[in-house]
Amino acid sequence: MRTKPWNVLILLIDLVLAGTASASDGLTLPLHQADSGNYYLPARLNGAVETDLLFDTGSGYVTLGRATFDRLKGDVGTVFARSIHGAMANGKVLEVKVYRIRELSLGEHCVLRDIEVAVLPNATRDILGLNAVRRLQPFTLQMEPPLISGAHC
């Protein structure tokens, strides 16, 4: 049996509308802008450790400084995964330990489970990396007011 061209058109319209509906039905995650101009997202790690994560599309991993990680390392939900080598902005190559944490909560209702975090001993900021941002898609980044809308967790 052959498919009629208008049946294909109706199916395509349904798919487009379904994608639009799901993007608009997602969560809204407010960002706050620091004096530096950078944007941060409040977060909670393993249900207990609060931090502000720098929204950084140049970082492959959620990255934690030693001070933040020290508050997590004794939690049963924090497990060593592996070591990787990363190239730093200054060109140096650094061995970085990667851990898996039980959960990363963004805002009130967005919980990402089983997230890998890279620990940088000398980092002064915690970073929301692409491994977590990827899980929020599809979403829209808005600058006025600063927020992520349509996020799916």
N, CA and C atoms as an extended XYZ file, in Angstrom:
459
Properties=species:S:1:pos:R:3:atomname:S:1:resname:S:1:resid:I:1 pbc="F F F"
N         0.838       -1.178        0.000 N   MET     1
C         0.000        0.000        0.000 CA  MET     1
C         0.880        1.237        0.000 C   MET     1
N         0.612        2.198       -0.878 N   ARG     2
C         1.420        3.417       -0.990 CA  ARG     2
C         0.920        4.470       -0.020 C   ARG     2
N         1.852        5.233        0.501 N   THR     3
C         1.509        6.340        1.382 CA  THR     3
C         1.198        7.564        0.535 C   THR     3
N         0.102        8.222        0.831 N   LYS     4
C        -0.292        9.431        0.105 CA  LYS     4
C         0.603       10.584        0.546 C   LYS     4
N         0.984       11.472       -0.382 N   PRO     5
C         1.855       12.601       -0.032 CA  PRO     5
C         1.286       13.465        1.085 C   PRO     5
N        -0.011       13.651        1.140 N   TRP     6
C        -0.580       14.497        2.195 CA  TRP     6
C        -0.498       13.826        3.554 C   TRP     6
N        -0.464       12.470        3.596 N   ASN     7
C        -0.278       11.770        4.872 CA  ASN     7
C         1.128       12.039        5.423 C   ASN     7
N         2.097       12.065        4.527 N   VAL     8
C         3.472       12.369        4.929 CA  VAL     8
C         3.560       13.799        5.440 C   VAL     8
N         2.889       14.728        4.749 N   LEU     9
C         2.888       16.125        5.171 CA  LEU     9
C         2.268       16.283        6.554 C   LEU     9
N         1.159       15.617        6.793 N   ILE    10
C         0.498       15.688        8.109 CA  ILE    10
C         1.414       15.116        9.189 C   ILE    10
N         2.091       14.009        8.894 N   LEU    11
C         3.023       13.420        9.853 CA  LEU    11
C         4.158       14.385       10.178 C   LEU    11
N         4.710       15.048        9.172 N   LEU    12
C         5.787       16.020        9.400 CA  LEU    12
C         5.312       17.192       10.239 C   LEU    12
N         4.123       17.693        9.969 N   ILE    13
C         3.569       18.800       10.767 CA  ILE    13
C         3.385       18.362       12.213 C   ILE    13
N         2.870       17.155       12.418 N   ASP    14
C         2.702       16.638       13.782 CA  ASP    14
C         4.034       16.545       14.517 C   ASP    14
N         5.080       16.087       13.827 N   LEU    15
C         6.397       15.981       14.455 CA  LEU    15
C         6.953       17.350       14.829 C   LEU    15
N         6.792       18.337       13.953 N   VAL    16
C         7.272       19.692       14.237 CA  VAL    16
C         6.523       20.271       15.423 C   VAL    16
N         5.211       20.131       15.442 N   LEU    17
C         4.417       20.668       16.553 CA  LEU    17
C         4.731       19.951       17.856 C   LEU    17
N         4.962       18.671       17.813 N   ALA    18
C         5.312       17.919       19.026 CA  ALA    18
C         6.644       18.406       19.579 C   ALA    18
N         7.623       18.657       18.708 N   GLY    19
C         8.922       19.168       19.147 CA  GLY    19
C         8.805       20.543       19.753 C   GLY    19
N         7.971       21.399       19.183 N   THR    20
C         7.760       22.744       19.710 CA  THR    20
C         7.094       22.683       21.072 C   THR    20
N         6.105       21.829       21.203 N   ALA    21
C         5.391       21.717       22.477 CA  ALA    21
C         6.331       21.234       23.576 C   ALA    21
N         7.180       20.243       23.278 N   SER    22
C         8.045       19.714       24.319 CA  SER    22
C         9.096       20.730       24.745 C   SER    22
N         9.611       21.537       23.810 N   ALA    23
C        10.601       22.543       24.173 CA  ALA    23
C         9.987       23.599       25.074 C   ALA    23
N         8.741       23.993       24.815 N   SER    24
C         8.123       25.027       25.631 CA  SER    24
C         7.590       24.477       26.950 C   SER    24
N         7.399       23.172       27.047 N   ASP    25
C         6.870       22.576       28.271 CA  ASP    25
C         7.951       22.296       29.313 C   ASP    25
N         9.196       22.521       29.004 N   GLY    26
C        10.281       22.211       29.926 CA  GLY    26
C        10.362       23.188       31.080 C   GLY    26
N        11.378       23.027       31.887 N   LEU    27
C        11.593       23.855       33.072 CA  LEU    27
C        12.280       25.167       32.729 C   LEU    27
N        12.185       26.100       33.654 N   THR    28
C        12.914       27.358       33.559 CA  THR    28
C        13.940       27.391       34.682 C   THR    28
N        15.186       27.648       34.319 N   LEU    29
C        16.281       27.705       35.281 CA  LEU    29
C        16.875       29.110       35.267 C   LEU    29
N        16.633       29.900       36.318 N   PRO    30
C        17.171       31.264       36.335 CA  PRO    30
C        18.681       31.281       36.533 C   PRO    30
N        19.343       32.160       35.811 N   LEU    31
C        20.774       32.397       35.946 CA  LEU    31
C        20.962       33.731       36.659 C   LEU    31
N        22.080       33.904       37.313 N   HIS    32
C        22.388       35.244       37.831 CA  HIS    32
C        23.741       35.673       37.268 C   HIS    32
N        23.831       36.972       37.009 N   GLN    33
C        25.029       37.524       36.396 CA  GLN    33
C        25.922       38.132       37.471 C   GLN    33
N        27.177       37.728       37.467 N   ALA    34
C        28.154       38.263       38.412 CA  ALA    34
C        28.678       39.601       37.893 C   ALA    34
N        29.360       40.335       38.751 N   ASP    35
C        29.966       41.605       38.348 CA  ASP    35
C        30.942       41.424       37.183 C   ASP    35
N        31.516       40.230       37.063 N   SER    36
C        32.455       39.935       35.975 CA  SER    36
C        31.756       39.820       34.624 C   SER    36
N        30.412       39.705       34.643 N   GLY    37
C        29.652       39.507       33.420 CA  GLY    37
C        29.325       38.045       33.164 C   GLY    37
N        29.948       37.133       33.914 N   ASN    38
C        29.683       35.703       33.764 CA  ASN    38
C        28.335       35.339       34.361 C   ASN    38
N        27.750       34.257       33.849 N   TYR    39
C        26.460       33.784       34.339 CA  TYR    39
C        26.646       32.519       35.168 C   TYR    39
N        25.885       32.443       36.257 N   TYR    40
C        25.965       31.320       37.181 CA  TYR    40
C        24.582       30.732       37.411 C   TYR    40
N        24.579       29.440       37.699 N   LEU    41
C        23.359       28.710       37.986 CA  LEU    41
C        23.497       28.074       39.360 C   LEU    41
N        22.584       28.381       40.286 N   PRO    42
C        22.659       27.743       41.607 CA  PRO    42
C        22.469       26.232       41.475 C   PRO    42
N        23.223       25.469       42.262 N   ALA    43
C        23.167       24.011       42.169 CA  ALA    43
C        23.358       23.377       43.540 C   ALA    43
N        22.928       22.124       43.627 N   ARG    44
C        23.118       21.327       44.836 CA  ARG    44
C        23.669       19.965       44.381 C   ARG    44
N        24.742       19.525       44.996 N   LEU    45
C        25.413       18.280       44.643 CA  LEU    45
C        25.093       17.211       45.680 C   LEU    45
N        24.667       16.047       45.215 N   ASN    46
C        24.309       14.923       46.095 CA  ASN    46
C        23.338       15.328       47.201 C   ASN    46
N        22.467       16.279       46.899 N   GLY    47
C        21.424       16.681       47.832 CA  GLY    47
C        21.891       17.497       49.017 C   GLY    47
N        23.183       17.829       49.101 N   ALA    48
C        23.683       18.482       50.303 CA  ALA    48
C        24.598       19.677       50.071 C   ALA    48
N        25.460       19.616       49.097 N   VAL    49
C        26.485       20.644       48.904 CA  VAL    49
C        25.987       21.684       47.902 C   VAL    49
N        25.831       22.909       48.372 N   GLU    50
C        25.353       23.983       47.499 CA  GLU    50
C        26.533       24.740       46.903 C   GLU    50
N        26.356       25.133       45.646 N   THR    51
C        27.387       25.883       44.942 CA  THR    51
C        26.737       26.671       43.812 C   THR    51
N        27.468       27.582       43.238 N   ASP    52
C        27.051       28.275       42.022 CA  ASP    52
C        27.956       27.785       40.910 C   ASP    52
N        27.353       27.301       39.827 N   LEU    53
C        28.119       26.778       38.703 CA  LEU    53
C        28.196       27.814       37.590 C   LEU    53
N        29.403       28.094       37.146 N   LEU    54
C        29.616       28.984       36.014 CA  LEU    54
C        29.061       28.312       34.766 C   LEU    54
N        28.190       29.011       34.030 N   PHE    55
C        27.646       28.484       32.778 CA  PHE    55
C        28.725       28.656       31.720 C   PHE    55
N        29.366       27.550       31.319 N   ASP    56
C        30.544       27.607       30.452 CA  ASP    56
C        30.430       26.571       29.350 C   ASP    56
N        30.169       27.031       28.129 N   THR    57
C        30.038       26.098       27.011 CA  THR    57
C        31.390       25.631       26.491 C   THR    57
N        32.475       26.069       27.099 N   GLY    58
C        33.801       25.641       26.678 CA  GLY    58
C        34.375       24.529       27.534 C   GLY    58
N        33.645       24.127       28.556 N   SER    59
C        34.117       23.087       29.457 CA  SER    59
C        33.387       21.783       29.163 C   SER    59
N        34.132       20.723       28.921 N   GLY    60
C        33.518       19.439       28.603 CA  GLY    60
C        32.860       18.762       29.786 C   GLY    60
N        33.368       19.008       30.982 N   TYR    61
C        32.864       18.359       32.191 CA  TYR    61
C        32.366       19.386       33.198 C   TYR    61
N        31.433       18.954       34.041 N   VAL    62
C        31.173       19.705       35.256 CA  VAL    62
C        32.499       19.654       36.006 C   VAL    62
N        32.991       20.811       36.419 N   THR    63
C        34.297       20.897       37.054 CA  THR    63
C        34.152       21.484       38.445 C   THR    63
N        34.749       20.835       39.419 N   LEU    64
C        34.689       21.294       40.801 CA  LEU    64
C        36.085       21.633       41.292 C   LEU    64
N        36.166       22.678       42.096 N   GLY    65
C        37.404       23.005       42.780 CA  GLY    65
C        37.581       22.084       43.978 C   GLY    65
N        38.761       22.054       44.511 N   ARG    66
C        39.074       21.176       45.648 CA  ARG    66
C        38.175       21.466       46.849 C   ARG    66
N        37.900       22.736       47.141 N   ALA    67
C        37.084       23.074       48.317 CA  ALA    67
C        35.682       22.478       48.212 C   ALA    67
N        35.079       22.568       47.040 N   THR    68
C        33.745       21.988       46.857 CA  THR    68
C        33.820       20.475       46.907 C   THR    68
N        34.789       19.894       46.219 N   PHE    69
C        34.891       18.440       46.187 CA  PHE    69
C        35.151       17.862       47.576 C   PHE    69
N        35.936       18.544       48.397 N   ASP    70
C        36.215       18.044       49.747 CA  ASP    70
C        34.935       17.868       50.564 C   ASP    70
N        33.911       18.655       50.271 N   ARG    71
C        32.623       18.530       50.969 CA  ARG    71
C        31.807       17.356       50.435 C   ARG    71
N        32.193       16.802       49.278 N   LEU    72
C        31.480       15.686       48.639 CA  LEU    72
C        32.169       14.342       48.776 C   LEU    72
N        33.477       14.349       48.944 N   LYS    73
C        34.249       13.118       48.770 CA  LYS    73
C        33.890       12.004       49.746 C   LYS    73
N        33.360       12.319       50.909 N   GLY    74
C        32.986       11.277       51.864 CA  GLY    74
C        31.604       10.696       51.634 C   GLY    74
N        30.845       11.266       50.722 N   ASP    75
C        29.485       10.808       50.437 CA  ASP    75
C        29.532        9.472       49.691 C   ASP    75
N        28.658        8.532       50.073 N   VAL    76
C        28.636        7.231       49.403 CA  VAL    76
C        28.250        7.361       47.927 C   VAL    76
N        27.632        8.480       47.549 N   GLY    77
C        27.258        8.709       46.161 CA  GLY    77
C        28.373        9.271       45.310 C   GLY    77
N        29.571        9.408       45.874 N   THR    78
C        30.727        9.932       45.142 CA  THR    78
C        31.737        8.808       44.956 C   THR    78
N        32.009        8.465       43.694 N   VAL    79
C        32.867        7.328       43.391 CA  VAL    79
C        33.897        7.735       42.333 C   VAL    79
N        35.155        7.356       42.559 N   PHE    80
C        36.199        7.618       41.572 CA  PHE    80
C        35.883        6.845       40.293 C   PHE    80
N        35.983        7.522       39.126 N   ALA    81
C        35.709        6.877       37.839 CA  ALA    81
C        36.997        6.610       37.066 C   ALA    81
N        37.840        7.638       36.913 N   ARG    82
C        39.066        7.487       36.136 CA  ARG    82
C        39.868        8.783       36.196 C   ARG    82
N        41.063        8.725       35.638 N   SER    83
C        41.876        9.930       35.445 CA  SER    83
C        41.917       10.233       33.959 C   SER    83
N        41.906       11.526       33.648 N   ILE    84
C        42.034       11.968       32.256 CA  ILE    84
C        43.140       13.011       32.205 C   ILE    84
N        43.572       13.347       31.014 N   HIS    85
C        44.553       14.419       30.838 CA  HIS    85
C        43.872       15.541       30.085 C   HIS    85
N        43.980       16.747       30.629 N   GLY    86
C        43.335       17.898       30.008 CA  GLY    86
C        44.336       18.983       29.692 C   GLY    86
N        44.124       19.634       28.560 N   ALA    87
C        44.963       20.770       28.176 CA  ALA    87
C        44.369       22.030       28.791 C   ALA    87
N        45.162       22.745       29.544 N   MET    88
C        44.720       23.969       30.186 CA  MET    88
C        44.879       25.157       29.235 C   MET    88
N        44.279       26.274       29.596 N   ALA    89
C        44.348       27.480       28.756 CA  ALA    89
C        45.788       27.948       28.548 C   ALA    89
N        46.663       27.678       29.527 N   ASN    90
C        48.059       28.103       29.399 CA  ASN    90
C        48.914       27.101       28.612 C   ASN    90
N        48.287       26.044       28.087 N   GLY    91
C        48.999       25.061       27.271 CA  GLY    91
C        49.528       23.866       28.052 C   GLY    91
N        49.520       23.929       29.360 N   LYS    92
C        49.997       22.805       30.160 CA  LYS    92
C        48.987       21.662       30.135 C   LYS    92
N        49.501       20.444       30.222 N   VAL    93
C        48.651       19.264       30.300 CA  VAL    93
C        48.615       18.825       31.759 C   VAL    93
N        47.428       18.595       32.261 N   LEU    94
C        47.231       18.282       33.666 CA  LEU    94
C        46.460       16.977       33.793 C   LEU    94
N        46.897       16.107       34.704 N   GLU    95
C        46.114       14.914       35.005 CA  GLU    95
C        44.969       15.332       35.925 C   GLU    95
N        43.765       14.947       35.546 N   VAL    96
C        42.562       15.345       36.279 CA  VAL    96
C        41.802       14.093       36.694 C   VAL    96
N        41.401       14.044       37.946 N   LYS    97
C        40.608       12.912       38.428 CA  LYS    97
C        39.130       13.197       38.153 C   LYS    97
N        38.435       12.182       37.658 N   VAL    98
C        37.011       12.283       37.357 CA  VAL    98
C        36.268       11.361       38.316 C   VAL    98
N        35.238       11.901       38.937 N   TYR    99
C        34.400       11.159       39.865 CA  TYR    99
C        32.971       11.148       39.340 C   TYR    99
N        32.226       10.162       39.743 N   ARG   100
C        30.804       10.092       39.430 CA  ARG   100
C        30.062       10.449       40.712 C   ARG   100
N        29.145       11.425       40.598 N   ILE   101
C        28.337       11.781       41.769 CA  ILE   101
C        26.899       11.341       41.524 C   ILE   101
N        26.196       11.131       42.606 N   ARG   102
C        24.830       10.613       42.554 CA  ARG   102
C        23.876       11.549       41.850 C   ARG   102
N        23.946       12.863       42.181 N   GLU   103
C        23.013       13.786       41.543 CA  GLU   103
C        23.513       15.220       41.562 C   GLU   103
N        23.047       15.937       40.555 N   LEU   104
C        23.292       17.370       40.418 CA  LEU   104
C        21.920       18.006       40.253 C   LEU   104
N        21.522       18.826       41.221 N   SER   105
C        20.222       19.498       41.166 CA  SER   105
C        20.432       20.932       40.723 C   SER   105
N        19.664       21.332       39.710 N   LEU   106
C        19.682       22.688       39.180 CA  LEU   106
C        18.291       23.267       39.398 C   LEU   106
N        18.204       24.358       40.125 N   GLY   107
C        16.890       24.919       40.422 CA  GLY   107
C        16.095       23.998       41.334 C   GLY   107
N        14.783       24.191       41.345 N   GLU   108
C        13.915       23.432       42.251 CA  GLU   108
C        13.598       22.022       41.771 C   GLU   108
N        13.440       21.841       40.452 N   HIS   109
C        12.883       20.581       39.961 CA  HIS   109
C        13.736       19.853       38.931 C   HIS   109
N        14.956       20.266       38.741 N   CYS   110
C        15.806       19.640       37.727 CA  CYS   110
C        16.901       18.839       38.420 C   CYS   110
N        16.799       17.521       38.358 N   VAL   111
C        17.791       16.659       38.988 CA  VAL   111
C        18.417       15.784       37.906 C   VAL   111
N        19.720       15.944       37.725 N   LEU   112
C        20.481       15.114       36.804 CA  LEU   112
C        21.200       14.060       37.625 C   LEU   112
N        20.965       12.818       37.321 N   ARG   113
C        21.538       11.730       38.107 CA  ARG   113
C        22.771       11.140       37.425 C   ARG   113
N        23.653       10.611       38.264 N   ASP   114
C        24.827        9.898       37.781 CA  ASP   114
C        25.655       10.772       36.839 C   ASP   114
N        26.194       11.855       37.377 N   ILE   115
C        26.947       12.858       36.613 CA  ILE   115
C        28.439       12.723       36.918 C   ILE   115
N        29.250       12.839       35.891 N   GLU   116
C        30.700       12.859       36.092 CA  GLU   116
C        31.169       14.284       36.339 C   GLU   116
N        32.076       14.421       37.305 N   VAL   117
C        32.673       15.721       37.620 CA  VAL   117
C        34.189       15.575       37.605 C   VAL   117
N        34.840       16.566       37.023 N   ALA   118
C        36.299       16.617       37.022 CA  ALA   118
C        36.717       17.511       38.185 C   ALA   118
N        37.738       17.114       38.909 N   VAL   119
C        38.193       17.879       40.074 CA  VAL   119
C        39.523       18.548       39.744 C   VAL   119
N        39.517       19.889       39.761 N   LEU   120
C        40.733       20.666       39.522 CA  LEU   120
C        41.188       21.250       40.855 C   LEU   120
N        42.315       20.801       41.375 N   PRO   121
C        42.762       21.210       42.712 CA  PRO   121
C        42.899       22.720       42.901 C   PRO   121
N        43.296       23.445       41.865 N   ASN   122
C        43.529       24.876       42.020 CA  ASN   122
C        42.398       25.745       41.480 C   ASN   122
N        41.280       25.138       41.102 N   ALA   123
C        40.162       25.905       40.544 CA  ALA   123
C        39.506       26.749       41.631 C   ALA   123
N        39.137       27.958       41.268 N   THR   124
C        38.449       28.843       42.213 CA  THR   124
C        36.946       28.906       41.940 C   THR   124
N        36.515       28.331       40.808 N   ARG   125
C        35.094       28.319       40.443 CA  ARG   125
C        34.664       26.903       40.110 C   ARG   125
N        33.407       26.620       40.367 N   ASP   126
C        32.798       25.378       39.921 CA  ASP   126
C        32.106       25.684       38.596 C   ASP   126
N        32.133       24.732       37.672 N   ILE   127
C        31.686       24.991       36.303 CA  ILE   127
C        30.621       23.976       35.887 C   ILE   127
N        29.571       24.479       35.248 N   LEU   128
C        28.572       23.619       34.629 CA  LEU   128
C        29.076       23.294       33.225 C   LEU   128
N        29.551       22.080       33.020 N   GLY   129
C        30.144       21.701       31.739 CA  GLY   129
C        29.139       21.072       30.789 C   GLY   129
N        29.624       20.821       29.586 N   LEU   130
C        28.761       20.305       28.524 CA  LEU   130
C        28.179       18.928       28.821 C   LEU   130
N        28.854       18.109       29.626 N   ASN   131
C        28.285       16.798       29.926 CA  ASN   131
C        26.950       16.919       30.661 C   ASN   131
N        26.747       17.975       31.421 N   ALA   132
C        25.454       18.213       32.077 CA  ALA   132
C        24.527       19.030       31.179 C   ALA   132
N        25.058       20.054       30.515 N   VAL   133
C        24.254       20.907       29.635 CA  VAL   133
C        23.584       20.063       28.548 C   VAL   133
N        24.293       19.083       28.036 N   ARG   134
C        23.768       18.197       26.992 CA  ARG   134
C        22.479       17.508       27.448 C   ARG   134
N        22.388       17.188       28.725 N   ARG   135
C        21.206       16.494       29.253 CA  ARG   135
C        19.986       17.412       29.380 C   ARG   135
N        20.183       18.710       29.315 N   LEU   136
C        19.085       19.663       29.453 CA  LEU   136
C        18.354       19.915       28.140 C   LEU   136
N        18.922       19.500       27.041 N   GLN   137
C        18.368       19.872       25.741 CA  GLN   137
C        17.045       19.185       25.451 C   GLN   137
N        16.234       19.795       24.614 N   PRO   138
C        16.432       21.094       23.975 CA  PRO   138
C        16.102       22.212       24.957 C   PRO   138
N        16.819       23.318       24.855 N   PHE   139
C        16.557       24.468       25.717 CA  PHE   139
C        16.923       25.733       24.973 C   PHE   139
N        16.497       26.862       25.544 N   THR   140
C        16.826       28.165       24.987 CA  THR   140
C        17.539       28.961       26.066 C   THR   140
N        18.640       29.596       25.705 N   LEU   141
C        19.361       30.485       26.609 CA  LEU   141
C        18.885       31.896       26.328 C   LEU   141
N        18.383       32.541       27.349 N   GLN   142
C        17.857       33.898       27.220 CA  GLN   142
C        18.697       34.823       28.087 C   GLN   142
N        18.983       36.023       27.595 N   MET   143
C        19.851       36.936       28.333 CA  MET   143
C        19.092       37.987       29.147 C   MET   143
N        17.896       38.364       28.752 N   GLU   144
C        17.113       39.370       29.474 CA  GLU   144
C        15.712       38.881       29.738 C   GLU   144
N        15.356       38.492       30.913 N   PRO   145
C        16.224       38.217       32.050 CA  PRO   145
C        17.040       36.940       31.784 C   PRO   145
N        18.185       36.800       32.441 N   PRO   146
C        19.021       35.629       32.171 CA  PRO   146
C        18.399       34.340       32.711 C   PRO   146
N        18.123       33.416       31.794 N   LEU   147
C        17.568       32.127       32.192 CA  LEU   147
C        17.699       31.116       31.084 C   LEU   147
N        17.586       29.860       31.489 N   ILE   148
C        17.520       28.748       30.556 CA  ILE   148
C        16.059       28.304       30.577 C   ILE   148
N        15.404       28.302       29.419 N   SER   149
C        14.012       27.873       29.392 CA  SER   149
C        13.857       26.649       28.504 C   SER   149
N        12.838       25.865       28.825 N   GLY   150
C        12.572       24.659       28.058 CA  GLY   150
C        13.493       23.503       28.390 C   GLY   150
N        14.240       23.622       29.485 N   ALA   151
C        15.188       22.561       29.864 CA  ALA   151
C        14.422       21.297       30.257 C   ALA   151
N        14.986       20.150       29.896 N   HIS   152
C        14.399       18.854       30.244 CA  HIS   152
C        15.381       18.111       31.117 C   HIS   152
N        14.917       17.667       32.263 N   CYS   153
C        15.783       16.979       33.219 CA  CYS   153
C        15.327       15.562       33.442 C   CYS   153
